Amino acid sequence: MDTTTNDTAARLRYAITRLNRRLRQSALGGVSPAQASLLATVQGLHHPSLGELAVAEQVQPPTVTHLVREMERTGLLSRVADADDRRCTRVELTAKGRRELAAIRQRKNEFLDQSLRALPESERWRVDDLVALLERLLEES
């Protein structure tokens, strides 16, 4: 990798990290970053076990257990026994959890929409090209 590519990679990483931080700050509402992440992971994994959640979130099982307990108390998640193995607990979004996740995503979209609208029109078209490029990079990994 040449120096120019290294520099570009570092700038891209830094920009993505900062943008992600701003998205989180603009969108969380009444949940913590860890809770917002857990909501999205539960939706993506479709009734995961606590162990599956710990692996997906890259945290220790007691951390997931604590988060799930707190989110169950606030009505965002519910625990259900696995149909095939009653010893296994699975987690699912409640209606409130689905609404909260949708609201988080909506607030992130609104933040980005406002930011994009602030760009000069001559630059907005470039964003479509950038998004397509980023999507292609993700497909290749």
LUMPA-136462 format. One record per residue (C-alpha): residue in one letter; z negated, x negated, y. Coordinates in steps of 0.05 Angstrom, whole numbers, always signed. Each point is the difference from the previous one (the first is absolute). Example, Ala and Ser with C-alpha at 12.3 -4.5 7.8 and 13.67 -1.06 7.14 Angstrom:
<atoms>
ATOM_a_-156_-246_-90
ATOM_s_+13_-27_+69
</atoms>
This chain:
<atoms>
ATOM_m_+0_+0_+0
ATOM_d_+20_-30_+66
ATOM_t_-45_-3_+62
ATOM_t_+36_+58_+34
ATOM_t_-11_+45_-61
ATOM_n_-73_-21_-4
ATOM_d_-10_+15_+73
ATOM_t_+34_+68_-7
ATOM_a_-41_+16_-62
ATOM_a_-64_-17_+37
ATOM_r_+20_+42_+61
ATOM_l_+19_+59_-45
ATOM_r_-66_-3_-38
ATOM_y_-39_-3_+65
ATOM_a_+39_+58_+31
ATOM_i_-7_+44_-62
ATOM_t_-75_-15_-5
ATOM_r_-11_+18_+73
ATOM_l_+42_+63_-5
ATOM_n_-38_+22_-62
ATOM_r_-66_-11_+36
ATOM_r_+23_+41_+59
ATOM_l_+24_+56_-46
ATOM_r_-68_+2_-34
ATOM_q_-36_+1_+66
ATOM_s_+43_+56_+27
ATOM_a_-4_+45_-61
ATOM_l_-66_+0_-36
ATOM_g_-35_+59_+32
ATOM_g_-65_+12_-37
ATOM_v_+10_-47_-60
ATOM_s_-9_-75_-9
ATOM_p_+59_-45_-16
ATOM_a_-25_-6_-71
ATOM_q_-4_+75_-8
ATOM_a_+70_+9_+29
ATOM_s_+27_-51_-48
ATOM_l_-35_+34_-58
ATOM_l_+29_+67_+18
ATOM_a_+71_-28_-2
ATOM_t_-13_-37_-65
ATOM_v_-28_+62_-34
ATOM_q_+62_+39_+21
ATOM_g_+46_-55_-23
ATOM_l_-33_-9_-68
ATOM_h_-8_+75_-16
ATOM_h_-70_+10_-28
ATOM_p_-20_-73_-10
ATOM_s_-64_-22_-35
ATOM_l_-52_-37_+40
ATOM_g_+21_-64_-35
ATOM_e_+73_+11_+18
ATOM_l_-21_+11_+73
ATOM_a_-41_-65_+0
ATOM_v_+60_-39_-25
ATOM_a_+49_+33_+48
ATOM_e_-46_-10_+60
ATOM_q_-19_-71_-23
ATOM_v_-74_+13_+5
ATOM_q_-58_+0_-49
ATOM_p_-14_+64_-39
ATOM_p_-68_+12_+35
ATOM_t_+37_+0_+67
ATOM_v_+48_+54_-25
ATOM_t_-58_+40_-29
ATOM_h_-36_-2_+66
ATOM_l_+62_+20_+40
ATOM_v_+18_+56_-47
ATOM_r_-72_+26_+2
ATOM_e_+1_+1_+76
ATOM_m_+69_+32_+3
ATOM_e_-20_+52_-51
ATOM_r_-61_+16_+43
ATOM_t_+45_+11_+61
ATOM_g_+49_+42_-40
ATOM_l_+59_-47_+0
ATOM_l_+1_-16_-74
ATOM_s_-25_+31_-64
ATOM_r_-15_-29_-68
ATOM_v_+25_+32_-63
ATOM_a_-11_-19_-73
ATOM_d_+61_-27_-36
ATOM_a_+30_+53_-45
ATOM_d_+9_-50_-58
ATOM_d_-62_-42_+10
ATOM_r_-60_+36_+29
ATOM_r_-35_-67_+13
ATOM_c_+54_-18_+51
ATOM_t_-5_+27_+71
ATOM_r_+63_+12_+39
ATOM_v_+6_+11_+74
ATOM_e_+43_+49_+38
ATOM_l_+12_+20_+72
ATOM_t_-30_+65_+23
ATOM_a_+37_+45_+48
ATOM_k_-40_-32_+56
ATOM_g_+19_-69_-25
ATOM_r_+74_+18_-1
ATOM_r_-6_+27_+71
ATOM_e_-36_-63_+24
ATOM_l_+52_-46_-32
ATOM_a_+57_+41_+31
ATOM_a_-35_-4_+68
ATOM_i_-8_-75_-6
ATOM_r_+73_-8_-16
ATOM_q_+20_+47_+56
ATOM_r_-42_-39_+51
ATOM_k_+32_-65_-23
ATOM_n_+69_+31_+7
ATOM_e_-17_+25_+70
ATOM_f_-25_-69_+20
ATOM_l_+64_-32_-23
ATOM_d_+43_+54_+31
ATOM_q_-34_-10_+68
ATOM_s_+8_-75_-6
ATOM_l_+73_+6_-18
ATOM_r_+13_+48_+57
ATOM_a_-29_-52_+48
ATOM_l_+56_-48_-19
ATOM_p_+63_-2_+41
ATOM_e_+54_+42_-33
ATOM_s_+42_-63_-8
ATOM_e_-53_-27_-47
ATOM_r_-18_+63_-40
ATOM_w_+62_-4_-43
ATOM_r_-22_-68_-24
ATOM_v_-62_+31_-32
ATOM_d_+43_+37_-52
ATOM_d_+31_-66_-20
ATOM_l_-69_-33_-5
ATOM_v_-28_+56_-42
ATOM_a_+60_-4_-48
ATOM_l_-10_-75_-5
ATOM_l_-75_+7_-15
ATOM_e_+14_+54_-52
ATOM_r_+50_-47_-33
ATOM_l_-52_-57_+0
ATOM_l_-49_+46_-35
ATOM_e_+51_+21_-52
ATOM_e_+12_-72_-18
ATOM_s_-73_-18_-12
</atoms>
